[in-house]
């Protein structure tokens, strides 16, 4: 028995506003059914002795410690900018400043 029917695929596609042909609906129903069957097989293996995990090996944080370091001088930083004013970069305005009042 199929876990994912063509009708379910067509309904979800309509909800997502995705246009699918009948061939695509049939193909996706089969592919999604295979994915759901694979998940069911994995779930059936989980026992109290073998708990469910998201990774086969434990993960550890490999990020370095965040240590403050030297920063750039303000004038050196702004020297490469096309335009600057009052220790700030000047950029073109992209949003209007219309008042809604």
C-alpha positions as CSV (number, residue, x, y, z in Angstrom):
1,X,0.0,0.0,0.0
2,X,1.3,3.4,-1.0
3,X,1.9,5.9,1.8
4,X,1.8,8.9,-0.5
5,X,-1.0,9.0,-3.1
6,X,-1.3,11.0,-6.3
7,X,-4.2,12.9,-4.8
8,X,-2.1,13.9,-1.8
9,X,0.7,15.1,-4.1
10,X,-1.7,17.1,-6.2
11,X,-3.3,18.6,-3.1
12,X,0.0,19.7,-1.6
13,X,1.1,21.1,-5.0
14,X,-2.1,23.1,-5.3
15,X,-1.6,24.5,-1.8
16,X,2.0,25.5,-2.7
17,X,0.7,26.9,-6.0
18,X,3.1,24.6,-7.9
19,X,1.8,23.5,-11.3
20,X,2.5,19.8,-12.0
21,X,1.5,17.7,-14.9
22,X,-0.1,14.3,-14.4
23,X,3.2,12.6,-15.2
24,X,5.0,14.7,-12.6
25,X,2.3,14.0,-10.0
26,X,2.7,10.2,-10.6
27,X,6.5,10.3,-10.5
28,X,6.6,12.5,-7.3
29,X,4.1,10.2,-5.6
30,X,6.3,7.2,-6.2
31,X,9.5,9.1,-5.2
32,X,7.9,10.5,-2.0
33,X,6.5,7.0,-1.2
34,X,10.1,5.6,-1.4
35,X,11.3,8.3,0.9
36,X,8.5,7.7,3.4
37,X,9.2,3.9,3.3
38,X,12.9,4.5,4.0
39,X,12.0,6.6,7.0
40,X,9.7,3.9,8.2
41,X,12.4,1.3,8.0
42,X,14.9,3.5,9.9
43,X,12.3,4.2,12.6
44,X,11.5,0.5,13.0
45,X,15.2,-0.2,14.0
46,X,15.1,2.2,17.0
47,X,14.9,0.4,20.3
48,X,15.7,1.3,23.9
49,X,19.1,-0.2,23.4
50,X,19.7,1.7,20.2
51,X,18.3,5.3,20.7
52,X,17.4,7.5,17.7
53,X,20.1,9.9,16.7
54,X,20.4,12.6,14.1
55,X,24.1,11.8,13.5
56,X,25.9,8.5,13.5
57,X,28.9,10.0,15.5
58,X,28.9,12.6,18.2
59,X,29.5,16.1,17.0
60,X,31.8,18.6,18.7
61,X,32.1,22.3,18.2
62,X,35.1,23.1,16.1
63,X,34.9,26.9,16.3
64,X,37.8,28.8,17.7
65,X,37.4,30.9,20.8
66,X,36.3,34.5,20.0
67,X,39.3,36.6,21.0
68,X,39.4,40.4,20.4
69,X,42.3,41.5,18.2
70,X,43.7,44.6,16.7
71,X,41.3,46.7,14.5
72,X,41.8,48.9,11.6
73,X,42.4,52.6,12.0
74,X,39.3,54.6,11.0
75,X,41.1,56.8,8.4
76,X,42.8,53.7,6.9
77,X,39.4,52.0,6.7
78,X,37.6,54.9,5.1
79,X,40.5,55.5,2.7
80,X,39.3,52.8,0.3
81,X,35.7,54.0,0.3
82,X,34.3,55.9,-2.7
83,X,32.6,58.4,-0.3
84,X,32.7,59.0,3.4
85,X,31.4,61.7,5.8
86,X,31.6,62.0,9.6
87,X,33.5,58.7,10.0
88,X,30.8,56.8,8.0
89,X,30.6,55.3,4.6
90,X,28.3,57.2,2.2
91,X,26.1,55.0,0.1
92,X,23.4,55.7,-2.5
93,X,19.9,55.9,-1.0
94,X,17.8,53.0,-2.1
95,X,14.6,53.6,-0.1
96,X,12.4,56.6,-0.3
97,X,11.9,58.8,2.8
98,X,8.3,59.5,2.1
99,X,6.2,60.5,5.1
100,X,3.1,58.5,5.5
101,X,1.4,61.3,7.4
